[in-house]
Amino acid sequence: MIIRRILFALCLGVIVTSCTQHDGFIGPIFGKWQLTEMWEDGVMTPHDSIYYNFQTSLIMLQVVHRQGISNATDQYTGSYVHENDTLKFSVVEPSWYITSLPSVLKLKPMGEENINVFRVEKLNSSKMILTRGENERFVFRKF
């Protein structure tokens, strides 16, 4: 009985640690974030259909289009770098059929040469605030 429990705990430990590709600390930016507010020139626009997904060095942007009872989602991917209080990313996929991003995202066009740079004003386990310049602010919640 005790041996079974020990073997079970050992197997469970191996399974959990084998699923991790990181050194244990991924950082607070890792995961899925929902844009809730976009501020421009002091005017706030609420949002609920834009998501930023951060993995090791990849970013995926999702724009959900509500169509009655069903939803359609556009996805755009690229790479990002988060250092200190700066977030930089460019969106490069799916470049084979799309050349520009939806204007609602307020981002530079697709391509490695078009790097979006944000200052990370706040980042914790539940809230992220990005700013760009003096008059743009993007507020996210962890999703």
DSSP file with accessible surface (Angstrom, degrees, kcal/mol):
  #  RESIDUE AA STRUCTURE BP1 BP2  ACC     N-H-->O    O-->H-N    N-H-->O    O-->H-N    TCO  KAPPA ALPHA  PHI   PSI    X-CA   Y-CA   Z-CA
    1    1 A M     >        0   0  156      0, 0.0     4,-1.6     0, 0.0     5,-0.1   0.000 360.0 360.0 360.0 -47.0    0.0    0.0    0.0
    2    2 A I  H  >  +     0   0  125      2,-0.2     4,-2.4     1,-0.2     5,-0.2   0.896 360.0  53.8 -68.3 -38.5    2.8    2.5    0.9
    3    3 A I  H  > S+     0   0  123      1,-0.2     4,-2.8     2,-0.2     5,-0.2   0.908 106.6  52.1 -64.4 -39.5    4.9    1.4   -2.0
    4    4 A R  H  > S+     0   0  195      1,-0.2     4,-2.6     2,-0.2    -1,-0.2   0.911 110.0  48.7 -62.0 -42.0    1.9    2.1   -4.4
    5    5 A R  H  X S+     0   0  168     -4,-1.6     4,-2.5     2,-0.2    -2,-0.2   0.909 112.1  48.3 -65.1 -41.3    1.6    5.6   -2.9
    6    6 A I  H  X S+     0   0  105     -4,-2.4     4,-2.5     2,-0.2    -2,-0.2   0.941 113.6  46.7 -64.9 -45.0    5.3    6.3   -3.3
    7    7 A L  H  X S+     0   0   96     -4,-2.8     4,-2.7     2,-0.2     5,-0.2   0.904 112.4  50.9 -63.3 -40.7    5.3    5.0   -6.9
    8    8 A F  H  X S+     0   0  144     -4,-2.6     4,-2.7    -5,-0.2    -2,-0.2   0.939 111.8  46.7 -61.8 -46.3    2.2    7.0   -7.7
    9    9 A A  H  X S+     0   0   60     -4,-2.5     4,-2.4     2,-0.2    -2,-0.2   0.907 113.1  49.8 -63.7 -40.7    3.7   10.2   -6.2
   10   10 A L  H  X S+     0   0  109     -4,-2.5     4,-2.2     2,-0.2    -2,-0.2   0.939 112.5  46.4 -64.0 -46.4    7.0    9.6   -8.1
   11   11 A C  H  X S+     0   0   75     -4,-2.7     4,-2.5     2,-0.2    -2,-0.2   0.908 112.0  51.4 -63.0 -41.9    5.1    9.0  -11.4
   12   12 A L  H  X S+     0   0   88     -4,-2.7     4,-2.5    -5,-0.2     5,-0.2   0.922 109.5  50.4 -62.7 -41.8    3.0   12.1  -10.9
   13   13 A G  H  X S+     0   0   35     -4,-2.4     4,-2.3     1,-0.2     5,-0.2   0.907 110.8  48.8 -61.8 -42.5    6.1   14.2  -10.2
   14   14 A V  H  X S+     0   0   84     -4,-2.2     4,-2.1     2,-0.2    -2,-0.2   0.925 111.9  49.4 -64.4 -42.6    7.8   12.9  -13.4
   15   15 A I  H  X S+     0   0   99     -4,-2.5     4,-1.0     2,-0.2    -2,-0.2   0.940 112.7  46.5 -63.1 -47.4    4.6   13.7  -15.5
   16   16 A V  H >< S+     0   0   89     -4,-2.5     3,-0.5     1,-0.2     4,-0.3   0.935 116.1  43.7 -63.9 -45.5    4.3   17.2  -14.1
   17   17 A T  H >< S+     0   0   99     -4,-2.3     3,-0.9     1,-0.2    -1,-0.2   0.821 107.8  59.1 -74.0 -26.2    8.0   18.1  -14.6
   18   18 A S  H 3< S+     0   0   85     -4,-2.1    -1,-0.2     1,-0.2    -2,-0.2   0.750  98.9  59.5 -74.5 -19.2    8.2   16.6  -18.0
   19   19 A C  T << S+     0   0  100     -4,-1.0     2,-0.4    -3,-0.5    -1,-0.2   0.586  90.0  87.2 -82.6  -9.9    5.5   18.9  -19.3
   20   20 A T    <   -     0   0   77     -3,-0.9    -4,-0.0    -4,-0.3     0, 0.0  -0.783  48.3-179.1 -96.2 131.4    7.5   22.0  -18.5
   21   21 A Q        +     0   0  173     -2,-0.4     2,-0.2     3,-0.0    -1,-0.1   0.210  63.3  74.2-106.9  10.4    9.9   23.3  -21.0
   22   22 A H  S    S-     0   0   57      2,-0.0     4,-0.1     1,-0.0    -2,-0.1  -0.686  92.8-103.4-119.3 174.5   11.1   26.2  -18.8
   23   23 A D  S    S-     0   0  147      2,-0.3     3,-0.1    -2,-0.2    -3,-0.0   0.226  72.8 -86.9 -85.6  16.8   13.3   26.6  -15.7
   24   24 A G  S    S+     0   0   68      1,-0.0     2,-0.6     0, 0.0    -1,-0.1   0.022 112.5  78.3 104.1 -27.4   10.3   27.0  -13.5
   25   25 A F        +     0   0  151      1,-0.1    -2,-0.3     3,-0.0    -1,-0.0  -0.930  42.3 164.3-119.5 110.8    9.8   30.8  -13.8
   26   26 A I        -     0   0   75     -2,-0.6     3,-0.2     1,-0.1    -1,-0.1   0.783  49.0-117.6 -91.8 -32.0    8.1   31.9  -17.0
   27   27 A G    >   -     0   0   19      1,-0.1     3,-1.0     2,-0.1    -1,-0.1  -0.207  25.5 -80.1 107.5 158.5    7.3   35.4  -15.9
   28   28 A P  T 3  S+     0   0   52      0, 0.0    96,-0.1     0, 0.0    -1,-0.1   0.711 120.4  63.6 -71.3 -17.3    4.1   37.3  -15.4
   29   29 A I  T 3  S+     0   0    6     -3,-0.2    25,-0.3    94,-0.1    -2,-0.1   0.764  77.6 107.5 -78.7 -20.3    3.6   38.1  -19.1
   30   30 A F    <   +     0   0   67     -3,-1.0     2,-0.2    23,-0.1    25,-0.2  -0.263  66.4  30.4 -60.0 134.1    3.2   34.4  -20.0
   31   31 A G  E    S-A   54   0A  21     23,-2.6    23,-3.0     2,-0.0     2,-0.4  -0.736  97.8 -34.5 120.1-163.3   -0.4   33.4  -20.9
   32   32 A K  E     -A   53   0A  66    111,-0.4   111,-3.0    -2,-0.2     2,-0.4  -0.865  48.3-170.6-107.1 131.2   -3.5   34.9  -22.4
   33   33 A W  E     -AB  52 142A   0     19,-2.9    19,-2.5    -2,-0.4     2,-0.5  -0.962  11.7-147.7-123.4 135.9   -4.5   38.5  -21.9
   34   34 A Q  E     -AB  51 141A  14    107,-2.9   107,-2.3    -2,-0.4     2,-0.4  -0.891  19.2-128.8-104.1 126.2   -7.8   40.2  -22.8
   35   35 A L  E     + B   0 140A   1     15,-2.8    15,-0.5    -2,-0.5   105,-0.3  -0.601  34.1 167.8 -71.2 126.0   -7.8   43.8  -23.8
   36   36 A T  E     +     0   0A  37    103,-3.2    11,-2.2    -2,-0.4     2,-0.4   0.705  61.3  22.6-111.1 -31.7  -10.4   45.6  -21.7
   37   37 A E  E     -CB  46 139A  64    102,-1.6   102,-2.8     9,-0.3     2,-0.5  -0.999  53.7-167.9-140.8 139.1   -9.7   49.3  -22.3
   38   38 A M  E     -CB  45 138A   8      7,-2.2     7,-2.7    -2,-0.4     2,-0.4  -0.992  14.0-163.2-125.5 120.4   -7.9   51.3  -25.0
   39   39 A W  E     +CB  44 137A  79     98,-3.5    98,-2.1    -2,-0.5     2,-0.4  -0.886  13.3 170.6-105.7 134.0   -7.1   54.9  -24.2
   40   40 A E  E >  S-CB  43 136A  69      3,-2.3     3,-1.8    -2,-0.4    96,-0.2  -0.955  73.2 -15.4-144.1 121.1   -6.2   57.5  -26.9
   41   41 A D  T 3  S-     0   0  112     94,-1.7    95,-0.1    -2,-0.4     3,-0.1   0.863 128.6 -52.7  54.2  40.0   -6.0   61.2  -26.2
   42   42 A G  T 3  S+     0   0   64     93,-0.4     2,-0.5     1,-0.2    -1,-0.3   0.481 113.6 117.9  80.4   1.3   -7.8   60.8  -22.9
   43   43 A V  E <   -C   40   0A  94     -3,-1.8    -3,-2.3     2,-0.0     2,-0.4  -0.897  53.6-147.6-106.3 126.8  -10.7   59.0  -24.5
   44   44 A M  E     -C   39   0A  73     -2,-0.5    -5,-0.2    -5,-0.2    -7,-0.0  -0.788  10.4-169.2 -97.6 132.1  -11.4   55.4  -23.4
   45   45 A T  E     -C   38   0A  71     -7,-2.7    -7,-2.2    -2,-0.4     2,-0.1  -0.987  20.5-135.0-115.6 120.4  -12.9   52.8  -25.7
   46   46 A P  E     -C   37   0A  95      0, 0.0     2,-0.3     0, 0.0    -9,-0.3  -0.474  25.4-174.2 -73.9 148.1  -14.0   49.5  -24.0
   47   47 A H        +     0   0   32    -11,-2.2   -13,-0.0    -2,-0.1    -2,-0.0  -0.970  26.6 162.9-137.7 154.6  -13.0   46.2  -25.7
   48   48 A D  S    S+     0   0   84     -2,-0.3   -12,-0.1    16,-0.1    -1,-0.1   0.244  71.5  65.1-150.6  11.0  -13.7   42.6  -25.1
   49   49 A S  S    S+     0   0   27    -14,-0.1    15,-2.8    14,-0.0     2,-0.4   0.235  78.1  87.0-126.3  16.3  -12.8   40.8  -28.3
   50   50 A I  E     - D   0  63A   1    -15,-0.5   -15,-2.8    13,-0.2     2,-0.4  -0.974  51.6-177.1-120.6 130.8   -9.0   41.3  -28.6
   51   51 A Y  E     -AD  34  62A  19     11,-2.5    11,-2.5    -2,-0.4     2,-0.5  -0.972  16.5-157.8-129.4 140.3   -6.5   38.9  -27.0
   52   52 A Y  E     -AD  33  61A   2    -19,-2.5   -19,-2.9    -2,-0.4     2,-0.5  -0.980  13.0-165.2-113.7 124.9   -2.7   38.8  -26.7
   53   53 A N  E     -AD  32  60A  19      7,-2.6     7,-2.2    -2,-0.5     2,-0.5  -0.959   3.5-165.3-114.6 121.5   -1.2   35.4  -26.1
   54   54 A F  E     +AD  31  59A   2    -23,-3.0   -23,-2.6    -2,-0.5     5,-0.2  -0.915  14.0 164.7-110.8 128.7    2.4   35.2  -24.9
   55   55 A Q        -     0   0  111      3,-2.7   -26,-0.0    -2,-0.5     5,-0.0  -0.414  63.4 -52.9-117.5-158.1    4.5   32.0  -24.9
   56   56 A T  S    S-     0   0   88      1,-0.2   -26,-0.0    -2,-0.2     3,-0.0   0.914 125.0 -24.7 -49.3 -58.0    8.2   31.6  -24.6
   57   57 A S  S    S+     0   0   65     21,-0.1    23,-2.0    24,-0.1     2,-0.3   0.262 119.5  95.7-137.6   9.4    9.1   34.0  -27.5
   58   58 A L  E     - E   0  79A  95     21,-0.2    -3,-2.7    31,-0.0     2,-0.4  -0.813  50.3-163.3-107.7 145.3    5.9   33.9  -29.6
   59   59 A I  E     -DE  54  78A   2     19,-2.0    19,-2.1    -2,-0.3     2,-0.4  -0.969   1.7-167.7-123.3 138.7    2.9   36.2  -29.5
   60   60 A M  E     -DE  53  77A  46     -7,-2.2    -7,-2.6    -2,-0.4     2,-0.4  -0.996   6.5-158.0-125.6 125.5   -0.5   35.4  -31.0
   61   61 A L  E     -DE  52  76A   0     15,-3.4    15,-2.4    -2,-0.4     2,-0.4  -0.859   9.5-166.1 -99.6 136.6   -3.1   38.2  -31.4
   62   62 A Q  E     -DE  51  75A  21    -11,-2.5   -11,-2.5    -2,-0.4     2,-0.5  -0.989  10.3-168.7-125.8 133.2   -6.7   37.1  -31.7
   63   63 A V  E     -DE  50  74A   4     11,-2.3    11,-2.5    -2,-0.4     2,-0.5  -0.986  14.4-153.7-119.1 117.4   -9.6   39.3  -32.8
   64   64 A V  E     - E   0  73A  18    -15,-2.8     2,-0.6    -2,-0.5     9,-0.2  -0.809   2.5-158.8 -95.8 127.8  -13.0   37.7  -32.1
   65   65 A H  E     - E   0  72A  70      7,-3.7     7,-2.4    -2,-0.5     2,-0.5  -0.931  13.7-141.0-106.2 116.6  -15.9   38.7  -34.4
   66   66 A R  E     + E   0  71A 121     -2,-0.6     2,-0.4     5,-0.2     5,-0.2  -0.695  23.1 177.3 -81.9 122.5  -19.2   38.1  -32.8
   67   67 A Q  E >   - E   0  70A 112      3,-2.5     3,-1.8    -2,-0.5     2,-0.3  -0.742  54.9 -77.8-128.5  80.5  -21.7   36.8  -35.4
   68   68 A G  T 3  S-     0   0   79     -2,-0.4    -1,-0.2     1,-0.3     0, 0.0  -0.454 112.0  -7.9  65.6-122.9  -25.0   36.0  -33.7
   69   69 A I  T 3  S+     0   0  179     -2,-0.3    -1,-0.3    -3,-0.1     2,-0.3   0.687 132.9  54.8 -83.5 -16.2  -24.7   32.7  -31.9
   70   70 A S  E <  S-E   67   0A  66     -3,-1.8    -3,-2.5     2,-0.0     2,-0.3  -0.750  70.6-142.9-116.3 164.5  -21.3   31.8  -33.3
   71   71 A N  E     -E   66   0A  92     -2,-0.3     2,-0.4    -5,-0.2    -5,-0.2  -0.920   1.5-152.5-123.8 150.1  -17.9   33.6  -33.3
   72   72 A A  E     -E   65   0A  34     -7,-2.4    -7,-3.7    -2,-0.3     2,-0.4  -0.950  14.3-155.2-118.3 144.0  -15.2   33.9  -35.9
   73   73 A T  E     -E   64   0A  62     -2,-0.4     2,-0.4    -9,-0.2    -9,-0.2  -0.977   7.3-158.2-125.8 129.0  -11.6   34.5  -34.8
   74   74 A D  E     -E   63   0A  60    -11,-2.5   -11,-2.3    -2,-0.4     2,-0.4  -0.876  17.9-161.0 -98.2 137.2   -8.7   36.0  -36.8
   75   75 A Q  E     -E   62   0A  96     -2,-0.4     2,-0.4   -13,-0.2   -13,-0.2  -0.961  12.2-177.8-125.5 139.7   -5.3   35.0  -35.5
   76   76 A Y  E     -E   61   0A   9    -15,-2.4   -15,-3.4    -2,-0.4     2,-0.3  -0.997   9.7-165.3-134.9 135.3   -1.9   36.7  -36.2
   77   77 A T  E     +EF  60  93A  54     16,-1.6    16,-2.4    -2,-0.4    15,-2.4  -0.848  20.5 133.8-125.1 159.4    1.4   35.5  -34.9
   78   78 A G  E     -EF  59  91A   5    -19,-2.1   -19,-2.0    -2,-0.3     2,-0.3  -0.886  48.1 -78.0-169.9-159.7    4.9   36.9  -34.5
   79   79 A S  E     -EF  58  90A  62     11,-1.1    11,-1.6    -2,-0.3     2,-0.3  -0.886  36.3-165.5-123.4 155.7    7.7   37.1  -32.0
   80   80 A Y  E     - F   0  89A  25    -23,-2.0     2,-0.4    -2,-0.3     9,-0.2  -0.935  13.1-154.1-138.3 160.2    8.2   39.3  -28.9
   81   81 A V  E     - F   0  88A  73      7,-2.6     7,-2.6    -2,-0.3     2,-0.6  -0.996   7.6-168.4-133.4 127.5   10.9   40.4  -26.5
   82   82 A H  E     + F   0  87A  61     -2,-0.4     2,-0.4     5,-0.2     5,-0.2  -0.960  17.1 165.1-118.3 109.3   10.0   41.6  -23.0
   83   83 A E  E >   - F   0  86A 120      3,-2.2     3,-2.5    -2,-0.6     2,-0.1  -0.993  60.3 -48.0-128.9 126.9   13.0   43.3  -21.2
   84   84 A N  T 3  S-     0   0  158     -2,-0.4     0, 0.0     1,-0.3     0, 0.0  -0.317 124.8 -18.5  52.1-114.4   12.7   45.4  -18.1
   85   85 A D  T 3  S+     0   0   78     -2,-0.1    35,-2.8    -3,-0.0     2,-0.4   0.050 118.9  93.4-111.2  28.2    9.8   47.8  -18.8
   86   86 A T  E <   -FG  83 119A  45     -3,-2.5    -3,-2.2    33,-0.2     2,-0.5  -0.966  49.3-168.9-124.6 135.7    9.8   47.4  -22.6
   87   87 A L  E     +FG  82 118A   0     31,-2.6    31,-2.8    -2,-0.4     2,-0.4  -0.991  11.3 179.8-120.4 124.1    7.7   45.1  -24.8
   88   88 A K  E     +FG  81 117A  98     -7,-2.6    -7,-2.6    -2,-0.5     2,-0.3  -0.986   9.5 155.3-125.4 134.5    8.6   44.8  -28.5
   89   89 A F  E     -FG  80 116A   4     27,-2.1    27,-3.4    -2,-0.4     2,-0.3  -0.994  24.0-158.5-154.6 154.7    6.9   42.6  -31.1
   90   90 A S  E     -F   79   0A  11    -11,-1.6   -11,-1.1    -2,-0.3     2,-0.5  -0.963  19.0-135.3-128.7 149.4    6.3   42.3  -34.8
   91   91 A V  E     +F   78   0A   2     23,-0.4    20,-3.1    -2,-0.3   -13,-0.3  -0.920  32.4 158.7-107.7 125.1    3.5   40.3  -36.4
   92   92 A V  E >   +     0   0A  32    -15,-2.4     3,-0.8    -2,-0.5   -14,-0.2   0.560  35.2 107.7-123.2 -16.4    4.5   38.2  -39.4
   93   93 A E  E 3  S+F   77   0A  87    -16,-2.4   -16,-1.6     1,-0.3    -1,-0.1  -0.923  71.5  23.1-120.5 147.6    1.9   35.5  -39.9
   94   94 A P  T >> S+     0   0   16      0, 0.0     4,-1.2     0, 0.0     3,-1.1   0.031  76.5 143.8 -90.5  90.9   -0.3   34.8  -41.8
   95   95 A S  T <4  +     0   0   69     -3,-0.8    -2,-0.1     1,-0.2   -19,-0.0   0.666  54.5  77.4 -73.0 -14.3    1.5   36.9  -44.4
   96   96 A W  T 34 S+     0   0  203      1,-0.2    -1,-0.2     3,-0.0     3,-0.1   0.742 116.1  11.9 -73.4 -18.3    0.7   34.8  -47.4
   97   97 A Y  T <4 S+     0   0  135     -3,-1.1     2,-0.4     1,-0.2    -1,-0.2   0.477 122.9  59.7-133.0  -3.7   -2.8   36.1  -47.6
   98   98 A I     <  +     0   0   34     -4,-1.2    -1,-0.2     1,-0.1     3,-0.1  -0.987  44.5 174.4-128.5 131.3   -3.0   39.1  -45.4
   99   99 A T        +     0   0  121     -2,-0.4    11,-0.7     1,-0.2     2,-0.3   0.621  68.4  37.8-108.5 -19.0   -0.8   42.2  -45.7
  100  100 A S  S    S-     0   0   76      9,-0.2    -1,-0.2    -5,-0.0     3,-0.1  -0.947  74.1-123.4-133.7 156.5   -2.3   44.5  -43.1
  101  101 A L        -     0   0   19     -2,-0.3     5,-0.1     6,-0.2     6,-0.0  -0.599  45.0 -84.8 -91.5 156.2   -3.7   44.1  -39.6
  102  102 A P    >   -     0   0   33      0, 0.0     3,-1.5     0, 0.0     4,-0.4  -0.324  35.5-126.9 -58.9 140.8   -7.2   45.2  -38.6
  103  103 A S  G >  S+     0   0  110      1,-0.3     3,-1.3     2,-0.2    -2,-0.0   0.776 103.8  72.9 -63.6 -24.1   -7.3   48.9  -37.6
  104  104 A V  G 3  S+     0   0   55      1,-0.3    -1,-0.3     2,-0.1   -54,-0.0   0.801  90.1  60.0 -62.2 -25.2   -8.9   48.0  -34.3
  105  105 A L  G <  S-     0   0    2     -3,-1.5    -1,-0.3     2,-0.1    -2,-0.2   0.741  93.5-147.2 -74.0 -23.6   -5.6   46.6  -33.1
  106  106 A K    <   +     0   0   81     -3,-1.3     2,-0.3    -4,-0.4    -3,-0.1   0.927  50.0 134.4  55.0  48.7   -3.8   50.0  -33.6
  107  107 A L        -     0   0   29     -5,-0.4    -1,-0.2     1,-0.1    -6,-0.2  -0.835  61.9 -91.7-123.4 163.8   -0.6   48.3  -34.6
  108  108 A K        -     0   0  105     -2,-0.3   -17,-0.1     1,-0.1     3,-0.1  -0.255  59.2 -81.7 -66.9 160.7    2.0   48.7  -37.3
  109  109 A P        -     0   0   73      0, 0.0   -18,-0.3     0, 0.0    -9,-0.2  -0.085  59.3 -80.7 -59.5 166.5    1.6   46.7  -40.5
  110  110 A M  S    S+     0   0   17    -11,-0.7   -18,-0.2   -20,-0.1     2,-0.1  -0.272  81.1  86.5 -67.7 153.0    2.7   43.1  -40.7
  111  111 A G  S >  S-     0   0   15    -20,-3.1     3,-1.4     3,-0.1   -20,-0.3  -0.256  80.2 -98.2 129.0 146.8    6.4   42.3  -41.3
  112  112 A E  T 3  S+     0   0  146      1,-0.3    -1,-0.1   -22,-0.1   -20,-0.1   0.766 119.0  59.7 -62.1 -26.9    9.6   41.8  -39.3
  113  113 A E  T 3  S+     0   0  145      1,-0.2     2,-1.0    -3,-0.1    -1,-0.3   0.648  90.5  76.4 -78.8 -12.0   10.7   45.4  -40.1
  114  114 A N    <   -     0   0   39     -3,-1.4     2,-0.5   -23,-0.1   -23,-0.4  -0.775  67.4-177.5-102.1  91.9    7.6   46.8  -38.4
  115  115 A I        -     0   0   76     -2,-1.0     2,-0.5   -25,-0.1   -25,-0.2  -0.794  17.9-146.7 -98.5 124.7    8.3   46.5  -34.6
  116  116 A N  E     -G   89   0A   1    -27,-3.4   -27,-2.1    -2,-0.5     2,-0.5  -0.789  16.9-163.1 -86.2 128.0    5.6   47.7  -32.1
  117  117 A V  E     +G   88   0A  69     -2,-0.5     2,-0.3   -29,-0.2   -29,-0.2  -0.964  12.0 173.6-120.5 126.2    7.2   49.1  -29.0
  118  118 A F  E     -G   87   0A   3    -31,-2.8   -31,-2.6    -2,-0.5     2,-0.5  -0.946  29.1-129.2-126.8 150.9    5.3   49.5  -25.7
  119  119 A R  E     -GH  86 131A 112     12,-3.1    12,-2.5    -2,-0.3     2,-1.0  -0.845  24.6-131.7 -95.0 132.3    6.3   50.6  -22.3
  120  120 A V  E     + H   0 130A  13    -35,-2.8    10,-0.2    -2,-0.5     3,-0.1  -0.775  30.7 173.6 -86.7 103.3    5.1   48.1  -19.6
  121  121 A E  E     +     0   0A  75      8,-2.1     2,-0.3    -2,-1.0    -1,-0.2   0.868  69.5   5.7 -77.4 -39.5    3.5   50.4  -17.0
  122  122 A K  E     + H   0 129A  89      7,-1.5     7,-2.7    -3,-0.2    -1,-0.3  -0.991  62.7 169.2-148.0 137.8    2.1   47.6  -14.9
  123  123 A L  E     + H   0 128A  39     -2,-0.3     2,-0.2     5,-0.2     5,-0.2  -0.871  17.8 135.3-153.0 113.2    2.4   43.9  -15.0
  124  124 A N        -     0   0   57      3,-2.2    -2,-0.0    -2,-0.3     0, 0.0  -0.759  69.9 -71.8-139.1-167.2    1.3   41.4  -12.4
  125  125 A S  S    S+     0   0   99     -2,-0.2     3,-0.1     1,-0.2    16,-0.0   0.633 128.0  22.0 -69.9 -11.2   -0.5   38.1  -12.3
  126  126 A S  S    S+     0   0   71      1,-0.3    16,-2.0    15,-0.1     2,-0.4   0.572 119.3  44.7-130.8 -13.3   -3.9   39.7  -13.2
  127  127 A K  E     - I   0 141A  81     14,-0.2    -3,-2.2   -94,-0.0     2,-0.4  -0.996  48.4-176.8-143.0 139.9   -3.4   43.0  -14.9
  128  128 A M  E     -HI 123 140A   0     12,-1.8    12,-3.2    -2,-0.4     2,-0.5  -1.000   4.2-170.4-134.1 133.6   -1.2   44.5  -17.6
  129  129 A I  E     -HI 122 139A   7     -7,-2.7    -8,-2.1    -2,-0.4    -7,-1.5  -0.990   6.4-172.7-124.9 122.2   -1.0   48.1  -18.7
  130  130 A L  E     -HI 120 138A   0      8,-2.7     8,-3.4    -2,-0.5     2,-0.3  -0.912   3.0-166.6-111.3 141.6    0.9   49.0  -21.8
  131  131 A T  E     -HI 119 137A  16    -12,-2.5   -12,-3.1    -2,-0.4     2,-0.4  -0.921   8.5-167.5-125.3 154.5    1.6   52.5  -23.0
  132  132 A R  E  >  - I   0 136A  48      4,-2.0     4,-1.0    -2,-0.3     3,-0.4  -0.954  62.4 -32.3-141.4 117.6    2.9   53.9  -26.3
  133  133 A G  T  4 S-     0   0   64     -2,-0.4    -1,-0.1     1,-0.2   -14,-0.1  -0.259 100.4 -53.7  68.5-157.8    3.9   57.5  -26.5
  134  134 A E  T  4 S+     0   0  196      1,-0.1    -1,-0.2    -3,-0.1     3,-0.0   0.670 132.2  36.7 -89.6 -19.8    2.2   60.1  -24.3
  135  135 A N  T  4 S+     0   0   71     -3,-0.4   -94,-1.7   -94,-0.1     2,-0.5   0.320  93.3  84.3-125.4  11.2   -1.4   59.5  -25.3
  136  136 A E  E  <  +BI  40 132A  32     -4,-1.0    -4,-2.0   -96,-0.2     2,-0.4  -0.966  43.7 169.9-121.1 133.0   -2.0   55.7  -25.9
  137  137 A R  E     -BI  39 131A  81    -98,-2.1   -98,-3.5    -2,-0.5     2,-0.5  -0.997  13.7-164.6-141.9 132.2   -2.8   53.2  -23.1
  138  138 A F  E     -BI  38 130A   1     -8,-3.4    -8,-2.7    -2,-0.4     2,-0.5  -0.973   7.3-162.2-122.5 121.3   -3.8   49.6  -23.3
  139  139 A V  E     -BI  37 129A   6   -102,-2.8  -103,-3.2    -2,-0.5  -102,-1.6  -0.897  12.4-178.2-109.8 127.6   -5.3   47.9  -20.3
  140  140 A F  E     -BI  35 128A   1    -12,-3.2   -12,-1.8    -2,-0.5     2,-0.4  -0.880  16.2-152.2-122.0 154.7   -5.5   44.1  -20.2
  141  141 A R  E     -BI  34 127A 112   -107,-2.3  -107,-2.9    -2,-0.3     2,-0.3  -0.935  35.1-102.9-120.5 148.1   -6.8   41.5  -17.7
  142  142 A K  E      B   33   0A  67    -16,-2.0  -109,-0.2    -2,-0.4  -111,-0.0  -0.516 360.0 360.0 -67.9 131.9   -5.4   38.0  -17.4
  143  143 A F              0   0  115   -111,-3.0  -111,-0.4    -2,-0.3    -1,-0.1  -0.771 360.0 360.0-104.5 360.0   -7.8   35.6  -19.2
